[in-house]
Amino acid sequence: MPWRQALLDTLLGVGQDTVVVSHFVAINVAVGAAPNDSRLTEFRPNNCSITAMETDGASLSLLELGETLETVVG
């Protein structure tokens, strides 16, 4: 998927501490790329949760996964 690769290329090109504000799909793409997992859904990030990652320019590493959204299905 070209949009997925464009997202990852952008994140890999970040050269300094940066805050990226995003939504469910983009966060999951980044989190999945860290262990080289191409699944679209890794977790359900809660609103305003913070996921911390870093890059060496060639790969992404997950430092801390954001708070997971808890749902009640009844």
Helices and strands as residue ranges (DSSP letters): H 2-12, H 24-33, E 52-55, E 60-64
